[in-house]
Amino acid sequence: MCAQIEWHLLYPLTEVAADTYRFPDSGLYHDETLVFTRGARGKATKVRAAGIDFMRRAIDGEDGRTFRIRPERPVEELRKVAVAATPPKPQGELATSDSSNS
């Protein structure tokens, strides 16, 4: 298991007990642990990391209902933009293909 911190640091964790994991000895969180709390159905409801509780966020679809994406703009408007779009033009020199692998 790994913990992603600050959106870019990935820390491999070591299990030390049921629902308790230790951060590696290097990095910003050495000597810290993650401790999960579970609800009646066994699903994690929060995790305590470095003395701070992080509550579980609801994720669309995890309750068995169909996951739905909510468009930022009306679908017809998005469709028109998509149909009119073209791929970006390549910039700079492109590498030649290696036909020896075919």
C-alpha positions, 0 to 999 in steps of 0.5 A: 500500500502507498500513501500519496501526499501533496499530490506528488509524493508517493510513500510506500507503507509498511503494515504494522498492525490491523488497519495501521501502517507506517511511513518509510524512514525517509521523507517528510513523515518518517516515524508517522503512521496511518491508522484507519477507522472502519464503520459497521460494514468494514469500510474505512470511514476515516484515516488518521495521518500525522495527527490529523483525521481525514474523513472518507469522501463519498465517491459516485457509484460506490453505493452500486448506482451507475456512475454519472459524469455531470457536464460543465456545459450543455451536451449539445454545446460540447458536441459542437465543440468536439466536432469542430476540434482538430488535433494540434499541429506537430511542433519541431522535428518529428522522429522518423519511424523505425520500420525494422520492427515490422 
